[in-house]
Amino acid sequence: MNLRKLSLVVGCVAACGRPSETPVSSAASSSASAATPSSTVAATKPAPEVPLASKATTEQAPNTNVMQLTAEPIALPGAAGPVSLDFLFYEPQATRVWVPAGGTGSVDVFDIAKHDFTRVEGFKTVEREAHGKKRVMGPSSGAIGDGFAYVGNRATEEVCAVDLQTLKAGPCFKLPAAPDGVQYVPSMHQVWVTTPSIQSVLVLDVLPKGHLKEKGAIKLEGEPECYALDEPHGLFLTNLEDKGTTLSIDLKTHAVKDAWSPGCSADGPRGVAVDSVRGLVLVACTDHVQALDAAHGGTLLGKLDTGAGLDNIDYSPGTGLVYAAAGKAARLTVARVGDHGELTVIASGETAAGAKNAVADGNGNAYVADPQGAHLLVLRASPPH
């Protein structure tokens, strides 16, 4: 396969965030990872009935069309493994990947062209015990807005603005609970924040100079996990991990519009992404991706096995490519999504144990958070020049 065929233009991506928490080591611990604006869901014409896509995985019979990718590990500044990593998110205008590194009290901004990090420091951290293990918590999520990045900090239960020009931390807004996912909604000039511990999505108005103000709270009947944005159709999507459902929420009325059952295991759904043109919703279960028909009650169309440990997925509606990094399987899978939801693997590569939550840049290169090695893994769609 021509390596250039993997290149894409990322107009929007989806994100999810289940923290890959690890015990605090003798070295600095860290927490970070995942995503930027997503795509959209639209009604489609009734599609002809198609069979489930065969379980297309890299473990099937050899496929000469599957490109093998090699991961390049890049050390996170000021961090030593194991660290705790959650969301990564991509800034298309400046071609940078943002890595919130909680235990270090910083957000590491990777300039793709310069192949180097700039640290945004000054975030508070706290050590807490959960499930019998102590963890250092701090910045762990974020989204790119108009002139600012908005970073969620679990330690202080805040969302803080970072100036995109100066990369200096700015004002913070106190939340009633720790943030999980953070999504900027351009048309509404708002930041939406999932807060699983209080089963809510918080809606914040964006004010001048990066300040935020609470607009309202959307109470749900479960814990929101991951998100995707369908701006043209006025929808915000999220999963209720503990209830096994995928929801779409009206951006203006804050009412739940759709509730689908993607059919994941008892571990629940994780990542979610949308394709507005073809009316597809992609839901990540813990070991596979499922394509649902948004216009017909979330009917299951296709399935892609990825290996165990899947969390966040990234999707490019422009090229129809989905990126899925499975932490337990230590593998990144890149698949093409067909018009009827069929998923076909076109590239794969070994990553590292626990490495998940991939994002892709505008050239199709993938970036994966590696908590054990305290690395950002880069898997290139084409060889470096």
NULUMKE-665741 format. One record per residue (C-alpha): x, y, z. Coordinates in steps of 0.1 Angstrom, whole numbers, plus 5000, padded with zeros to 4 digits. Layout:
N
XYZ;...
REM end
This chain:
385
500050005000;501250354993;502050505027;500650835016;497150685015;497050715052;497251085052;494151275062;492751615071;491451625106;488551865108;487251705140;487951415162;486351235191;487551175226;487150985257;488850965289;489150685313;492250755334;495050495331;495850535368;498950375382;500550385416;502950665425;506550555419;509650685436;509950905405;507551175395;504051045385;501851195358;498351195344;497251285309;495651235275;493051285247;491051455221;489751755202;486451855185;484551575167;482251535138;478551505132;475451275130;472951315102;469851125091;470650905061;468550725035;467650365045;470750165038;470549825023;470849545048;474449435051;476049165071;478249245101;481749325089;483949025096;486049055127;488849235109;491849225131;495649215127;495548855139;493548735109;495148575078;497948785065;496849075044;499449225021;497449555021;497949615058;500749855065;502949785094;503750095115;506650145139;506350345171;508950605180;508950675218;509551035228;510151095265;507851325283;509751605300;510051585338;508251255340;509450895348;507450585343;505050455353;502950765350;499150815348;497950935313;494451005301;493551235273;495651365244;494351635222;495451775188;495752145178;495352145140;496152515135;499652495150;500052115144;500752035180;499751745203;498851835239;499751585266;498351685301;500951525325;499151545358;501751425383;504351665369;501951965373;502352055336;500952015302;503451905276;502852055241;504551865213;505452065182;505251815154;507452015130;510152085156;509851735171;510151895206;508051975237;507152295254;506052265290;503152465303;503752465341;502052585372;499152335375;498452215410;498651845419;497451635448;498051275460;494951075466;494250715475;491850515454;491350135453;494150095478;496750285457;498050635460;498150845429;499351195420;496551375401;496651695381;495851815346;494451525326;492251645297;491551945274;490252095242;491352365218;489152675217;489253015201;492653145212;492852925242;493252565252;490952455281;492552205304;490751995330;492551945363;491351655385;493451775415;491752105419;488452025401;489052305377;489152395340;492052635333;492752835301;496052835284;496953105258;497652935225;500153215215;502153245246;501552895261;501053055295;498452925320;495653165326;492453185347;490752875362;487152795368;486152585398;483852295392;481552105416;483451775408;486551655391;486451695353;486851395329;486351495293;486551855280;484951975247;484952315231;481752405211;482552685187;479052775176;477852815212;481152965225;480952715253;483052445270;481252115279;482751905307;481851555317;481851485354;481151115360;481251135398;478051345399;476651195367;476451525349;477751725319;478552085329;478052365303;480352665307;480152995287;483453135273;484153495284;486953725272;490553645280;489853275287;487453325316;484553075320;481153105336;478652825344;475652815320;474052505334;474352135343;472851845325;471951565349;472251215335;471150875347;474650735347;478350825344;479350995312;482350845295;483951005264;482351245240;481851355204;480551675189;477951705161;477752075157;475952105123;473051905139;473352055173;474351745192;476751635219;477351255222;478551065252;478450715267;477050605300;479650355309;477850205339;474550185320;475850055287;474250325266;475250595241;473450925242;473051225220;472151555237;470751875221;473252155224;470552425229;467852255250;470252015268;467651745264;468651385256;467551315220;468650955214;469650665236;471250355220;472550035234;475749955215;475949605230;479349625248;480249395276;479549465313;482649685312;480549935292;481250155262;484250385262;485150605231;482650755207;482950925173;480551025146;480251055108;477551305098;477551255061;476950875063;474950885096;477350655114;478250645151;481450465161;481550325197;484550175213;483949885236;486949755256;488249515229;486449625197;484849915177;481249895166;479650105138;475950205145;473350345122;472350675138;469250715116;467750375124;467850345162;471550265165;471349945146;474649755146;476349765112;479949655116;482549545141;486349565143;488349365168;491249565182;492549355211;491849425248;492349755266;490549995242;489450335255;489450645234;489250635196;490050905170;488150935137;488651145105;485351195086;487351325057;489050995050;486850765069;489750635090;489450535127;492450505150;492150255179;494950195204;494349895227;496449915259;496349545270;497049425234;499749685230;498649755194;497350045173;494849955146;493950195118;490850095098;488750235070;485050275077;482850185046;479550345036;477550075053;479650065085;482049785075;485549825090;488649715072;492149725087;494649915066;497549965091;498649845125;501649865148;502949745181;502850015209;503549935245;501749775275;499050015287;499450255257;496050385246;494050695236;495350765201;494951095182;495951155146;497351465130;496651625096;499051385078;497651065093;500451015119;499150875152;500150965187;499550735216;500050785254;502450535270;502050545308;504550275317;507450435297;506350795303;506450845265;504450995237;504550725210;504550845174;503450605146;504050765112;501850725082;504950785060;508750765067;510351085082;512151305056;
REM end
